[in-house]
Amino acid sequence: MTTKPINFGAGPGKIPEDVLKEAQQEFLAYEGIEFSVTELSHRSDTYAKINETAQNDLRELLNVPSNYKIIFLHGGGQGLFAAVAMNLMGKNKIADYAVTGIWSQVAANEAKRYGQVNLVFPTPDNPGNIPEPSTWTITSNASYVYYCDNETIQGVEYPFIPDTKGVPLVADMSSNLMTRKFDISKFGVVIAAVQKNLGTAGLGIVIIREDLLGNALDICPSILNFKQVSDYNSILNTPPIFPIYLHGKVLKWVKKLGGLEAMENESKRKSQLLYSVIDSSNDFYQSTVPVNTRSRTNVTFRIKDKNEELESDFLKKAEEKKMFQLKGHSLVGGIRVSLYNAITYEDVEYLVDFMKEFQSNNA
Ligand SMILES: *Cc1c(COP(=O)(O)O)cnc(C)c1O
C-alpha cells in the first residue's frame, strides 16, 4: 500500500487536496478569462466577483450579522496585531490584554507601541491555566479587551467567551476559526490569518462591528485602516488576489462538506481520538495542557518526560511513514499535531496507529 503524505503542519497548514487540484487546473486560464487569476486586474468584474463571493460565503458560514463588516487585509497575523491597536486605540490609547501564550504576548507587545496595555491577569505559569473570567481586571474605559482564542504554539484553547463588562472584545482566531460555532455578536472584532485553516499566507481577515470603525490613530497606514479598506470593499490597493481566490475555494469546500457544524463535529472527533491515545499511554505521551483548555486544532505533547532523543526518533519515523511537520514549535519543544479542517479522521487514525506502535517499541 502506498501511503499518501499527511501534512500535520501548524501553519501554513494543510489545504484540501480538491482545492489544490482545482487551483492547479485553473492556474493558467481562469474561468471566463484566457490568462491566470494571478495576472488579473483587481479592478475587473471577474475579481469583483471573487472578492464578493468569498466575503459572502464567509458571512454565511460564520453566520455574521449585517451590522458587521468583513475586511480582507494584507500583512497576515502580525499585521493584524498592529492594525487592531492602531484602529481601535484611537479613543484613549488604553487597551486590555489577556496573555496566555506566545501569540497573545506578541500581540500585546505590538500594541504597546501605540498606547497603554494593561494585562487583565498575571501570566499563568502553565498557559493552559486560564483564570476564571470573573477574576479578570477589566479597565472600564479601555478601548477593547484582547485575547487569543487558540494559542497555536502551546496548544491552548479557550473553553469560554470572556465577559468584558461592556468593553468591546477582540479575539485572534487565526488557528481555530471555522472549526466551531460561536456567537459573533459577543465580539467587537474577530481577526484571523488564513494560512492555518482557511488558505494560503498573505491574507488577514477582520470581522468588525460597524460602530467600531473610524477610531484609527492618525499614524495608521491606509492599507491597514479598517474604515478606509472597508469603504473600498477590500480593494483599496492591489489586494492579495491569489490568497483571496484560494480562500474562496476553501470556503466552497467547507460548504460542500456541510459547513461549520460539520467542521465542528469532525474537529471534536479527531481531537478526542488523539487525546484519548495520549491519555491512555501510561505517561509515555504526556500532554501538559489541562483537560478543559486543550486545543482541538493544535495538540501538543511530550514523550517520556521530555526525552528529546525519543522525540526526534518519533519525528524521523513519522516522516518515514509520510507524516510531516509534526515538530513542536522551537520555543516549547516536543510534538505538535495540527488538526485543521483538511486533516481527516482517517489521517488521525493512521497517526495514532503509528503512535501506539512507536510506544510499544520504545516503552
Ligand atoms: C500563526 C498565527 C499568528 C501569526 O501569523 P503571521 O501571519 O505569521 O503573522 C497569529 N496568531 C495566531 C493565533 C497564529 O496561529
The ligand as an SDF file (V2000), in Angstrom:
LIG
                    3D

 15 15  0  0  0  0  0  0  0  0999 V2000
    0.1540   31.9840   13.0370 C   0  0  0  0  0  0  0  0  0  0  0  0
   -0.5220   32.8630   13.9990 C   0  0  0  0  0  0  0  0  0  0  0  0
   -0.2950   34.2460   14.0100 C   0  0  0  0  0  0  0  0  0  0  0  0
    0.7440   34.9300   13.1530 C   0  0  0  0  0  0  0  0  0  0  0  0
    0.5320   34.8550   11.8180 O   0  0  0  0  0  0  0  0  0  0  0  0
    1.5380   35.5210   10.7820 P   0  0  0  0  0  0  0  0  0  0  0  0
    0.7050   35.5930    9.5500 O   0  0  0  0  0  0  0  0  0  0  0  0
    2.7130   34.6300   10.6680 O   0  0  0  0  0  0  0  0  0  0  0  0
    1.9110   36.8700   11.2960 O   0  0  0  0  0  0  0  0  0  0  0  0
   -1.0160   34.9910   14.9100 C   0  0  0  0  0  0  0  0  0  0  0  0
   -1.8820   34.4320   15.7700 N   0  0  0  0  0  0  0  0  0  0  0  0
   -2.1150   33.1120   15.7900 C   0  0  0  0  0  0  0  0  0  0  0  0
   -3.0860   32.5370   16.7640 C   0  0  0  0  0  0  0  0  0  0  0  0
   -1.4440   32.2840   14.9160 C   0  0  0  0  0  0  0  0  0  0  0  0
   -1.6580   30.9680   14.9350 O   0  0  0  0  0  0  0  0  0  0  0  0
  1  2  1  0
  2  3  1  0
  2 14  2  0
  3  4  1  0
  3 10  2  0
  4  5  1  0
  5  6  1  0
  6  7  2  0
  6  8  1  0
  6  9  1  0
 10 11  1  0
 11 12  2  0
 12 13  1  0
 12 14  1  0
 14 15  1  0
M  END
$$$$
